[in-house]
Amino acid sequence: MTYYIEDIECEALQNESLSQKKKKCRKDDTVERALKEWFVKVRDKDAHVSDPLLRQKPEELAEKMGKVNFKATERWFHRWKKRENISFQKAHGEQGDADYMGANFWLENEWPSLISEFSPSDVFNADETGLYFRALPENTYVFKNEKAKGTKSCKERMTLLCCASMTGEKKETAHCRKSKQPRCFKGVKALPVDYTANKNAWMTREIFSQWLIKWDNELDRKIVIFVDNCTVHNVSLNLKKIKLVFLPANTTLLIQLCDQGIIRTLKAYYRLKMRKRVITLIDEMSECESTSTLKANDLSKKINVLEALHLANEAWNNISDVSIRNCFRHEGFIKTEEEEEEEDDQSKDLT
């Protein structure tokens, strides 16, 4: 069979594999076509299709067609996926639930009126994130003739509340942990950040209210803070200087500014500082004669809560105002005549 340019373009648009030199008629061709049609339909609905499910469906289709002896073997299934250009991927994020139309409507119709009474330096966005402050790399380099021994990963977490303005001003981060008074705090007169505690190390309505009240008392001007509409942020307070505005439902993935690169940059800086600290710890433990084997858990325990607070605070301070302004610009919050973005050479070093 001769291939023409029109045939190649058509198959490319239909996500067909272009690696085959010949078109072959297979004995289970009708089952394969039916399975491809079914797969196209379910993916149009954005349904998640697992490996066992996709192997069971062709046997059901074959049974309906009267092909009693058909079996979806591992070899057949592998070849079919390769021919149809189908790959297995992990679904990331929550983009499937995001309301794109709602986000655009809010930006075009409600956002301009909301900020008309505030200058850019008085417009803030706040959001929480979890930080596994003792987490070490799960993978490691080894010699080819040895095996990497797995260890239990450290899942100790703290919650960070990040807040920044349109002009790049950063509010001091608030941190939440399980322990109210860790042993490492003994003798410490002042912490680098606001620190609170509850049994789950999560942000709560009470903690968020205290954070707002404290900041409201410190302010000498009126500001507006945009937050997502989760239950924790639904507080009823008589604030004098702070106006709290909720982003529309199912749009925080699209227009929650802290999620558009600010938190990612914070964690990147934290990991960079963690790597330097881990190298120092590895060198110290290697020089210690009493330590015969370096264990990941021993390294992670060396990073206490106080040190993690300092590292996180340094990482937050390292984020440039240019990076923050670019995040606002990316999502359409800042309208400028110049289309070129400000260059941030600092953030490029993290990739």
C-alpha positions as CSV (number, residue, x, y, z in Angstrom):
1,M,0.0,0.0,0.0
2,T,1.4,3.4,-1.0
3,Y,1.3,6.2,1.4
4,Y,0.4,9.7,0.3
5,I,1.0,13.0,2.1
6,E,-2.8,13.3,2.7
7,D,-2.9,9.9,4.4
8,I,0.0,10.8,6.7
9,E,-1.6,14.1,7.7
10,C,-4.9,12.3,8.4
11,E,-3.3,9.7,10.6
12,A,-1.2,12.3,12.5
13,L,-4.4,14.2,13.3
14,Q,-6.0,11.0,14.5
15,N,-3.1,10.3,16.8
16,E,-2.0,7.2,14.7
17,S,1.5,5.8,14.9
18,L,3.6,6.9,11.9
19,S,6.4,4.4,12.5
20,Q,4.8,1.5,10.6
21,K,6.2,1.0,7.0
22,K,3.3,-1.2,6.0
23,K,-0.4,-1.6,6.8
24,K,-1.1,-5.2,7.8
25,C,-4.5,-6.9,8.1
26,R,-4.5,-8.7,11.4
27,K,-6.8,-11.6,12.4
28,D,-8.2,-9.5,15.3
29,D,-8.5,-6.3,13.2
30,T,-12.2,-5.8,14.0
31,V,-11.6,-6.1,17.8
32,E,-8.7,-3.6,17.6
33,R,-10.8,-1.1,15.6
34,A,-13.7,-1.4,18.1
35,L,-11.3,-1.0,21.0
36,K,-9.8,2.1,19.4
37,E,-13.2,3.6,18.9
38,W,-14.2,2.9,22.5
39,F,-11.0,4.4,23.8
40,V,-11.5,7.6,21.7
41,K,-15.0,8.0,23.1
42,V,-14.0,7.6,26.8
43,R,-11.0,9.9,26.4
44,D,-13.2,12.6,24.9
45,K,-15.1,12.4,28.2
46,D,-11.7,12.7,30.0
47,A,-12.3,9.4,31.8
48,H,-9.3,7.8,33.4
49,V,-8.6,4.4,31.9
50,S,-6.3,2.0,33.8
51,D,-4.2,-0.9,32.4
52,P,-6.5,-3.7,33.7
53,L,-9.6,-1.9,32.4
54,L,-8.1,-1.4,29.0
55,R,-7.2,-5.1,28.8
56,Q,-10.6,-6.3,29.9
57,K,-12.6,-4.3,27.4
58,P,-11.3,-6.0,24.2
59,E,-12.3,-9.4,25.6
60,E,-15.8,-8.1,26.2
61,L,-15.9,-6.7,22.6
62,A,-14.6,-9.9,21.2
63,E,-17.3,-11.9,23.0
64,K,-20.0,-9.7,21.6
65,M,-18.6,-10.3,18.1
66,G,-18.6,-14.0,18.6
67,K,-14.8,-14.4,18.9
68,V,-14.8,-16.9,21.7
69,N,-11.1,-17.8,21.6
70,F,-9.9,-14.2,21.7
71,K,-7.4,-13.4,24.5
72,A,-5.9,-10.0,25.3
73,T,-2.4,-11.2,26.0
74,E,0.4,-9.0,27.3
75,R,2.1,-9.2,23.9
76,W,-1.0,-8.4,22.0
77,F,-1.8,-5.5,24.3
78,H,1.7,-4.1,24.1
79,R,1.7,-4.1,20.3
80,W,-1.8,-2.6,20.1
81,K,-0.7,0.3,22.3
82,K,2.4,0.9,20.2
83,R,0.4,0.8,17.0
84,E,-2.2,3.2,18.2
85,N,0.3,5.6,19.8
86,I,-1.1,5.2,23.3
87,S,0.9,5.8,26.4
88,F,0.3,5.5,30.2
89,Q,0.6,8.7,32.2
90,K,0.0,9.9,35.7
91,A,-2.6,12.6,36.0
92,H,-1.2,15.7,37.7
93,G,-2.9,18.6,39.4
94,E,-6.6,19.4,39.2
95,Q,-6.9,21.0,35.8
96,G,-9.8,18.8,34.9
97,D,-12.0,20.5,37.6
98,A,-10.9,24.0,36.8
99,D,-13.5,26.5,35.6
100,Y,-11.7,28.4,32.8
101,M,-14.8,30.4,31.7
102,G,-15.5,31.4,35.3
103,A,-11.8,32.5,35.8
104,N,-11.8,34.6,32.6
105,F,-15.2,36.2,33.4
106,W,-14.0,37.2,36.9
107,L,-10.8,38.7,35.6
108,E,-12.6,40.7,32.9
109,N,-15.7,41.8,34.8
110,E,-15.1,41.7,38.6
111,W,-11.4,42.2,39.1
112,P,-11.1,45.8,37.7
113,S,-13.9,47.1,40.0
114,L,-12.5,45.2,43.0
115,I,-9.0,46.8,42.8
116,S,-10.1,50.3,41.6
117,E,-9.9,51.6,45.1
118,F,-6.5,50.1,45.8
119,S,-3.0,50.7,44.4
120,P,-1.0,47.7,43.2
121,S,1.2,47.8,46.3
122,D,-1.9,47.3,48.5
123,V,-3.2,44.2,46.5
124,F,-2.1,40.9,48.1
125,N,-2.7,37.2,47.4
126,A,-2.4,34.6,50.2
127,D,-2.3,30.8,50.1
128,E,-1.2,27.8,52.1
129,T,1.1,24.9,51.2
130,G,2.5,21.9,52.8
131,L,6.3,21.4,53.2
132,Y,8.0,18.1,53.9
133,F,10.8,19.9,55.6
134,R,12.9,16.7,56.3
135,A,12.3,15.0,52.9
136,L,15.4,13.6,51.2
137,P,15.7,12.3,47.6
138,E,14.1,8.9,47.1
139,N,16.5,8.0,44.3
140,T,20.2,7.7,44.5
141,Y,23.2,7.0,42.3
142,V,25.0,3.7,42.9
143,F,27.7,1.6,41.1
144,K,26.3,-0.8,38.6
145,N,27.3,-3.9,40.6
146,E,25.4,-2.8,43.8
147,K,21.8,-2.4,44.8
148,A,20.3,0.7,46.4
149,K,18.7,-0.1,49.7
150,G,15.4,1.5,50.4
151,T,14.6,3.4,53.6
152,K,11.4,4.8,55.1
153,S,10.9,8.3,53.8
154,C,10.3,11.1,56.4
155,K,6.8,12.5,56.1
156,E,7.0,15.2,58.8
157,R,5.2,18.2,57.4
158,M,4.6,21.9,58.3
159,T,2.1,24.2,56.7
160,L,3.3,27.6,55.3
161,L,1.1,30.6,54.7
162,C,2.5,32.7,51.9
163,C,1.3,36.2,51.0
164,A,2.7,38.7,48.5
165,S,1.6,41.9,46.7
166,M,1.3,42.8,43.1
167,T,4.5,44.9,43.4
168,G,6.5,42.0,44.9
169,E,6.2,42.9,48.6
170,K,6.3,39.7,50.7
171,K,4.5,39.3,54.0
172,E,6.4,37.3,56.6
173,T,5.4,33.6,56.3
174,A,3.3,31.9,59.0
175,H,4.2,28.3,59.9
176,C,2.1,25.6,61.5
177,R,3.3,22.4,63.1
178,K,2.0,19.7,65.5
179,S,4.3,20.5,68.4
180,K,3.6,23.7,70.2
181,Q,7.0,23.9,71.9
182,P,9.6,21.6,70.2
183,R,12.7,20.7,72.2
184,C,14.9,22.7,69.7
185,F,13.1,25.9,70.8
186,K,14.6,25.6,74.3
187,G,16.5,28.8,75.0
188,V,15.4,30.5,71.8
189,K,14.1,34.0,72.5
190,A,12.7,34.9,69.0
191,L,11.7,32.9,66.0
192,P,12.3,34.0,62.4
193,V,8.6,33.6,61.5
194,D,5.1,33.4,63.0
195,Y,4.7,30.0,64.5
196,T,1.6,28.2,65.7
197,A,0.6,24.6,66.4
198,N,-2.3,22.1,66.2
199,K,-2.6,18.3,66.2
200,N,-2.7,18.0,62.4
201,A,-0.2,20.7,61.5
202,W,-2.9,22.2,59.2
203,M,-4.1,25.8,58.9
204,T,-7.3,26.3,60.8
205,R,-9.9,29.1,60.8
206,E,-8.7,30.2,64.3
207,I,-5.1,30.4,63.2
208,F,-6.0,32.2,60.0
209,S,-8.1,34.7,62.1
210,Q,-5.2,35.4,64.5
211,W,-2.9,36.0,61.6
212,L,-5.3,38.5,60.0
213,I,-6.0,40.3,63.3
214,K,-2.3,40.7,64.1
215,W,-1.5,42.1,60.6
216,D,-4.6,44.4,60.7
217,N,-3.3,45.9,63.9
218,E,0.2,46.5,62.4
219,L,-1.0,48.1,59.2
220,D,-1.0,51.9,58.6
221,R,-3.0,51.7,55.3
222,K,-5.9,49.8,53.8
223,I,-5.2,46.7,51.7
224,V,-7.1,43.9,50.0
225,I,-6.2,40.2,50.2
226,F,-7.4,37.6,47.7
227,V,-7.8,34.1,48.9
228,D,-9.5,30.9,47.8
229,N,-12.9,30.1,49.1
230,C,-12.0,27.2,51.4
231,T,-13.6,26.8,54.8
232,V,-10.5,27.9,56.7
233,H,-10.6,31.3,55.1
234,N,-14.3,31.8,55.8
235,V,-14.0,34.1,58.8
236,S,-16.2,36.8,60.1
237,L,-14.0,39.5,61.6
238,N,-14.3,43.3,62.0
239,L,-11.1,44.2,60.3
240,K,-10.3,47.9,60.0
241,K,-7.4,47.9,57.4
242,I,-7.8,44.5,55.6
243,K,-10.5,43.7,53.0
244,L,-10.8,39.9,52.4
245,V,-12.0,38.9,48.9
246,F,-12.7,35.3,47.8
247,L,-11.7,34.0,44.4
248,P,-14.5,32.2,42.5
249,A,-15.0,28.4,43.1
250,N,-12.9,26.0,41.0
251,T,-10.6,28.7,39.7
252,T,-7.8,28.8,42.2
253,L,-5.7,26.6,40.0
254,L,-5.9,29.2,37.3
255,I,-5.9,32.6,39.1
256,Q,-4.5,31.7,42.6
257,L,-1.2,33.7,42.2
258,C,0.8,31.9,44.8
259,D,0.1,28.7,42.9
260,Q,1.4,30.2,39.6
261,G,5.0,29.9,40.5
262,I,5.6,31.7,43.9
263,I,5.2,28.6,46.1
264,R,7.1,26.5,43.6
265,T,10.0,29.0,43.7
266,L,9.9,29.0,47.5
267,K,10.2,25.2,47.6
268,A,13.0,25.2,45.0
269,Y,15.0,27.6,47.1
270,Y,14.3,25.5,50.2
271,R,15.5,22.3,48.4
272,L,18.6,24.2,47.3
273,K,19.4,25.1,50.9
274,M,18.6,21.6,52.1
275,R,21.1,20.1,49.6
276,K,23.8,22.3,50.9
277,R,22.9,21.3,54.5
278,V,22.8,17.5,53.6
279,I,26.2,17.7,52.0
280,T,27.6,19.2,55.2
281,L,25.9,16.5,57.3
282,I,27.2,13.7,55.0
283,D,30.8,15.0,55.3
284,E,30.5,15.3,59.0
285,M,29.1,11.8,59.4
286,S,31.7,10.4,57.0
287,E,34.5,11.8,59.1
288,C,33.0,10.3,62.3
289,E,34.8,7.0,63.0
290,S,32.0,5.6,65.1
291,T,29.5,5.8,62.1
292,S,30.0,2.8,59.9
293,T,27.0,3.4,57.6
294,L,25.3,6.5,56.5
295,K,21.5,6.1,56.8
296,A,18.9,8.5,55.3
297,N,16.9,8.6,58.5
298,D,19.9,9.7,60.5
299,L,20.4,12.6,58.1
300,S,16.8,13.7,58.1
301,K,16.7,13.7,61.9
302,K,19.6,16.2,61.9
303,I,17.2,18.8,60.4
304,N,15.2,20.0,63.4
305,V,12.1,22.3,63.3
306,L,14.0,25.4,64.2
307,E,16.6,24.9,61.4
308,A,13.7,24.2,58.9
309,L,12.0,27.5,59.9
310,H,15.3,29.4,59.3
311,L,15.8,27.7,55.9
312,A,12.2,28.3,54.8
313,N,12.4,31.9,55.9
314,E,15.7,32.4,53.9
315,A,14.1,30.7,50.9
316,W,11.1,33.1,51.1
317,N,13.4,36.1,51.3
318,N,15.3,34.9,48.3
319,I,12.3,35.2,46.0
320,S,12.7,38.3,44.0
321,D,10.0,40.9,43.5
322,V,10.5,40.4,39.8
323,S,9.4,36.8,40.1
324,I,6.3,37.8,42.0
325,R,5.3,40.5,39.5
326,N,5.8,38.1,36.6
327,C,3.4,35.7,38.3
328,F,0.7,38.4,38.4
329,R,1.4,39.4,34.8
330,H,1.2,35.8,33.6
331,E,-2.4,35.4,34.8
332,G,-3.6,38.8,33.5
333,F,-3.7,40.7,36.8
334,I,-1.3,43.3,35.5
335,K,-2.0,45.0,32.2
336,T,1.1,46.8,30.8
337,E,1.9,48.3,27.4
338,E,5.1,46.4,27.3
339,E,4.7,42.8,26.4
340,E,8.2,41.8,27.3
341,E,8.5,40.3,30.8
342,E,11.1,41.4,33.3
343,E,14.0,39.1,33.4
344,D,14.7,37.2,36.5
345,D,18.1,35.6,36.2
346,Q,17.9,34.5,39.8
347,S,15.0,32.0,39.3
348,K,16.7,30.5,36.2
349,D,19.4,29.1,38.4
350,L,16.9,26.9,40.3
351,T,16.0,24.8,37.2
